[in-house]
Amino acid sequence: MSKKQFSQGVLVAIFGLAIATVWLRLAIIRRTYEVNQLDLSARNVSREIVGLKVQLAKAKTPSHLERLARKWGFSQPSTEQLVRLEEQP
């Protein structure tokens, strides 16, 4: 192998390594971006879950349920409408 061929081989190897390095860096940047986007989505979902839990807690309050009952025409039952169940042994 001549000096010229060796030099060309070294240049080809360096060029190949440079291309591989650039490709790897771009792949890392893409993956980092994807991870950041997924992290942002996860935080948004977590905030939404907290908001929904607050809404559920408000919907379960007696005052809210009473308001809904009045809105839908429900009223307190009369004593004749009450049924008492006894515990079975």
C-alpha contacts under 8 A as a table, 3 or more apart, distances in Angstrom:
res1	aa1	res2	aa2	distance
1	M	5	Q	6.26
1	M	6	F	6.64
2	S	5	Q	5.26
2	S	6	F	6.20
3	K	6	F	5.04
3	K	7	S	6.08
4	K	7	S	5.08
4	K	8	Q	6.16
5	Q	8	Q	5.07
5	Q	9	G	6.07
6	F	9	G	5.02
6	F	10	V	6.18
7	S	10	V	5.09
7	S	11	L	6.18
8	Q	11	L	5.02
8	Q	12	V	6.11
9	G	12	V	5.09
9	G	13	A	6.13
10	V	13	A	5.04
10	V	14	I	6.11
11	L	14	I	5.06
11	L	15	F	5.99
12	V	15	F	5.04
12	V	16	G	6.02
13	A	16	G	5.04
13	A	17	L	6.14
14	I	17	L	5.06
14	I	18	A	6.07
15	F	18	A	5.01
15	F	19	I	6.19
16	G	19	I	5.15
16	G	20	A	6.13
17	L	20	A	5.00
17	L	21	T	5.99
18	A	21	T	5.05
18	A	22	V	6.22
19	I	22	V	5.21
19	I	23	W	6.13
20	A	23	W	5.05
20	A	24	L	6.08
21	T	24	L	5.12
21	T	25	R	6.13
22	V	25	R	5.11
22	V	26	L	6.18
23	W	26	L	5.18
23	W	27	A	6.16
24	L	27	A	4.98
24	L	28	I	6.16
25	R	28	I	5.06
25	R	29	I	6.21
26	L	29	I	5.01
26	L	30	R	6.15
27	A	30	R	5.10
27	A	31	R	6.16
28	I	31	R	5.15
28	I	32	T	6.02
29	I	32	T	5.08
29	I	33	Y	6.17
30	R	33	Y	5.14
30	R	34	E	6.24
31	R	34	E	4.98
31	R	35	V	6.10
32	T	35	V	5.09
32	T	36	N	6.14
33	Y	36	N	5.10
33	Y	37	Q	6.17
34	E	37	Q	5.09
34	E	38	L	6.17
35	V	38	L	5.10
35	V	39	D	6.05
36	N	39	D	5.00
36	N	40	L	6.15
37	Q	40	L	5.07
37	Q	41	S	6.19
38	L	41	S	4.96
38	L	42	A	6.07
39	D	42	A	5.04
39	D	43	R	6.23
40	L	43	R	5.16
40	L	44	N	6.23
41	S	44	N	5.05
41	S	45	V	6.17
42	A	45	V	5.10
42	A	46	S	6.13
43	R	46	S	4.99
43	R	47	R	6.22
44	N	47	R	5.12
44	N	48	E	6.17
45	V	48	E	4.94
45	V	49	I	6.11
46	S	49	I	5.07
46	S	50	V	6.31
47	R	50	V	5.14
47	R	51	G	6.24
48	E	51	G	5.03
48	E	52	L	6.13
49	I	52	L	5.06
49	I	53	K	6.14
50	V	53	K	5.11
50	V	54	V	6.31
51	G	54	V	5.13
51	G	55	Q	6.26
52	L	55	Q	4.95
52	L	56	L	6.08
53	K	56	L	5.02
53	K	57	A	6.12
54	V	57	A	5.09
54	V	58	K	6.23
55	Q	58	K	5.13
55	Q	59	A	6.10
56	L	59	A	4.98
56	L	60	K	6.25
57	A	60	K	5.26
57	A	61	T	6.65
58	K	61	T	5.45
58	K	64	H	7.15
59	A	64	H	5.98
59	A	65	L	7.00
60	K	64	H	6.89
60	K	65	L	6.66
61	T	64	H	5.37
61	T	65	L	6.32
62	P	65	L	5.05
62	P	66	E	5.99
63	S	66	E	5.11
63	S	67	R	6.18
64	H	67	R	5.09
64	H	68	L	6.28
65	L	68	L	5.09
65	L	69	A	6.11
66	E	69	A	4.99
66	E	70	R	6.23
67	R	70	R	5.27
67	R	71	K	6.17
68	L	71	K	4.94
68	L	72	W	6.16
69	A	72	W	5.20
69	A	73	G	6.18
69	A	74	F	4.95
69	A	75	S	7.16
70	R	73	G	5.05
70	R	74	F	5.44
70	R	75	S	6.71
71	K	74	F	7.58
77	P	80	E	7.92
77	P	81	Q	5.83
77	P	82	L	6.81
78	S	81	Q	5.32
78	S	82	L	6.83
79	T	82	L	5.31
80	E	83	V	7.96
